Amino acid sequence: MASGNGPRIAVALDGAGWHPAAWREPGARPAELLTAAYWTDLVREAEAAKLDFVTLEDSLALQTVSYLDRPGERTDIVQGRLDAVLIAARVAPLTSRIGLVPTAVVTHTEPFHLSKAIATLDYVSGGRAGVRVQVAGRADDNRHFGRREFGEFRLEDSHEPDRPSPLADLFDEAADYVEVLRRLWDSWEDDAEIRDVATGRFVDREKLHYIDFEGRWFKVKGPSITPRPPQGQPLVTSLAHAPIPYRLAARSADVVHVTPFDREQAATIVAAVRDEQDRAGRGGETLHVFGDVVVFLGETERAAADRKARLDDLAGTEYSSDAHVFTGTPAGLADLLLDWHGAGLSGFRLRPGAVPHDLTAITRGLVPALRARGAFRTDYEADTLRGLLGLSRPANRYTAV
C-alpha cells in the first residue's frame, strides 16, 4: 500500500548519531562503527519500516562539531569513518528494497570514477542507488590533495548567487560534475550489450557514445566503462541552506535536502527552490524537496528532553544544528511532519540524535504514528529508488530517435 498523500521519509546515518556524545549512550556500539555488520543492521532497521532511503554521511576531513572547529582536534567525539560508497555497496546485497544514497565529495574527486562507482552500486543493489553530492572548500580538505587552493571561502557568499566568489565557483563546478555523471551514465544505450555467442559479438559499438564534455573544470571524452545503470540515472541529491546551493539542486538534483526551522520558512524555501528550478528550465520536472530534522525521541516529551539534556551534559554544551532540532514523542513528530508537509515539502530526511535509540524510535514509533493517520506506506510499491519516489526512468539522451 502506498503512502497516499503523506510525506516520504528517509534517514541520515552518521556514526553513532548526530549528537557528538551519542557514542557514549547506553546501547551505542562505538567499537563496531568500522564494521559492515553495524551499518547493515541500521539499514535493515530502516528497511523493515519501509522507509524510502538512507543517506550515509562522508567527508574528506576528520569530524568536527561545528564548521569553525579544526578537524581532528576533538578527542571526545567519534573520529574516523569508512567510505560511504563502499559501505553502501557492502550493504546492498543484504537488503532488497530501500534506497542507498552515499555522500560523495565532488570537489577533489573525478566524475569518471564516481560515475562508475554509483553505476556499480545501482547494479549490485538492483536499481536502488543514489548519490548525495557535496562540495568541500576548507583548507584542511585541500591539503589532503595538494593540487588546488581556493580564494577566501565565506559562507555568507552563499546568499549572493549572482556575485562571483570562490563559493559560487565551487557550486558551479559541482553542477558541471553532475552533468558529466549523467552523460557518462547515458553513454551506453540500454541495449548496447548483445552477448551473442553464435556471432561472437558482445557489444554493439555503435551504441556506445563519446560524451565530449568540455567546460571550465572538466574535459571528459567518455564513454563510461560501465554499462548504463538499471535505473538509467541513479538518484542525485544535495543539501542546501541558501540560494547558491538551491541553484545547484535546481539545475542538477532529483532531491534537495533543506533546513527550515518552522512551517513558514519551509514554504519560503520551497518557493525559492521552485523559482530556481524554473530559471534552470526544469519547471516541468519532479524535484523533491525534503526537510532535514534532527530528532531526539522519547515515550514522553519529558523523557526525550531529559535524554537530550544528559547528552548535552556529556558534551559540555547544548547541541545545536544547521537543521531544526525536534525533542519530543513520535506522535508529536508525526504532527510536525504532516504540518510542514502541507507547506510543500515532499518528505523529510530525519537525522537520529543517537543510534540506535532514535533510529528505532523513528522506525517503530514515528512510522506507526504516520500509518495510523493514513500517511505512510505499509509496503514498498516499487523495486527501484526512482520508482519509490515517483520518478520515471529517463530516456537516454544519446539514443537515436
PyMOL commands that set and color helices and strands:
alter all, ss='L'
color gray80, all
select helices_A, chain A and resi 22-24+30-32+36-48+84-94+111-125+139-143+155-159+166-185+205-207+243-252+263-279+301-315+330-341+357-372+385-388
alter helices_A, ss='H'
color red, helices_A
select strands_A, chain A and resi 8-13+53-56+99-105+130-134+193-196+201-203+213-214+219-220+235-239+255-258+288-297+324-328+347-352
alter strands_A, ss='S'
color yellow, strands_A
deselect
rebuild
show_as cartoon
